[in-house]
Amino acid sequence: MSPSEPDRGRRGPSRHPRSWVTRAHDAFDAAGANTEMAHKLRHKGLRRRAQLHGLELRHSDYGYALIDAARMRVDGRSDMTLDEVAAHLDVAFGSS
């Protein structure tokens, strides 16, 4: 290899263009990331609270549902919001 040729290492040139690697930093939205993380943490917290009482928190295209041990929907609903799930857990089992 001559000194004027670039060193490509053992595997040759990278298959990923450099713009692909750095593009994610240009589109980062801190406010959106904070909102997503808050939603994720709330969802996981409610899921843990439901599991403490033998329920499962499930999500579908329509919303959230609480599933009991008999695999039936609590209140027959599968279109609850996280606020409604939290309210149901508060009323049924008290605030944790």
C-alpha positions as CSV (number, residue, x, y, z in Angstrom):
1,M,0.0,0.0,0.0
2,S,1.4,3.4,-0.9
3,P,1.3,6.3,1.5
4,S,-1.2,8.2,-0.7
5,E,-3.9,5.5,-0.5
6,P,-6.2,5.6,2.5
7,D,-5.9,2.9,5.1
8,R,-9.1,0.8,4.9
9,G,-8.3,-1.7,7.6
10,R,-8.7,-5.5,7.3
11,R,-12.4,-5.4,6.3
12,G,-12.3,-2.6,3.8
13,P,-14.3,0.6,3.7
14,S,-17.3,1.1,6.0
15,R,-20.7,0.3,4.3
16,H,-22.5,3.0,6.3
17,P,-22.2,6.5,5.1
18,R,-21.0,9.0,7.6
19,S,-24.1,11.2,7.2
20,W,-26.2,8.2,8.4
21,V,-24.3,7.9,11.6
22,T,-24.5,11.6,12.6
23,R,-28.0,12.3,11.3
24,A,-29.7,11.2,14.6
25,H,-28.2,14.1,16.5
26,D,-29.7,16.7,14.2
27,A,-33.3,15.5,14.8
28,F,-33.1,15.1,18.6
29,D,-36.0,16.7,20.4
30,A,-35.4,17.0,24.1
31,A,-39.0,18.0,25.0
32,G,-40.4,15.1,23.0
33,A,-37.9,12.7,24.6
34,N,-38.9,13.9,28.1
35,T,-42.6,13.4,27.3
36,E,-42.0,9.9,26.0
37,M,-40.0,9.0,29.0
38,A,-42.6,10.3,31.4
39,H,-45.3,8.3,29.6
40,K,-43.1,5.2,29.7
41,L,-42.4,5.5,33.4
42,R,-46.1,6.1,34.2
43,H,-47.1,3.1,32.2
44,K,-44.5,0.9,33.9
45,G,-45.5,2.1,37.3
46,L,-49.2,1.4,36.7
47,R,-48.3,-2.0,35.3
48,R,-46.4,-2.8,38.5
49,R,-49.3,-1.6,40.7
50,A,-51.7,-3.8,38.8
51,Q,-49.4,-6.8,39.1
52,L,-49.3,-6.3,42.9
53,H,-53.1,-7.0,42.9
54,G,-53.1,-9.9,40.4
55,L,-54.0,-7.8,37.4
56,E,-52.3,-7.3,34.1
57,L,-52.2,-4.0,32.2
58,R,-52.5,-4.6,28.4
59,H,-52.5,-2.1,25.5
60,S,-54.3,-2.3,22.2
61,D,-55.2,0.0,19.3
62,Y,-58.2,1.2,21.4
63,G,-56.5,1.9,24.7
64,Y,-55.6,0.1,27.9
65,A,-57.3,-2.8,29.6
66,L,-56.9,-4.4,33.0
67,I,-57.0,-8.2,32.8
68,D,-57.8,-10.3,35.9
69,A,-56.6,-13.7,36.9
70,A,-59.5,-15.4,35.0
71,R,-58.2,-13.6,31.8
72,M,-61.3,-11.3,31.7
73,R,-61.3,-7.6,31.2
74,V,-62.0,-5.6,34.4
75,D,-65.3,-3.6,33.8
76,G,-65.4,-5.2,30.4
77,R,-63.4,-2.4,28.9
78,S,-60.4,-2.3,26.6
79,D,-60.5,1.4,25.8
80,M,-59.2,3.0,29.1
81,T,-56.7,5.8,29.2
82,L,-53.8,5.7,31.7
83,D,-55.7,8.2,33.8
84,E,-58.7,5.9,34.0
85,V,-56.5,2.9,34.8
86,A,-54.9,4.9,37.7
87,A,-58.3,6.0,39.0
88,H,-59.6,2.4,38.9
89,L,-56.5,1.1,40.8
90,D,-56.9,3.9,43.4
91,V,-60.6,3.2,43.9
92,A,-60.3,-0.6,43.9
93,F,-57.2,-1.0,46.0
94,G,-56.4,2.4,47.5
95,S,-53.6,4.7,46.7
96,S,-50.1,3.0,46.8
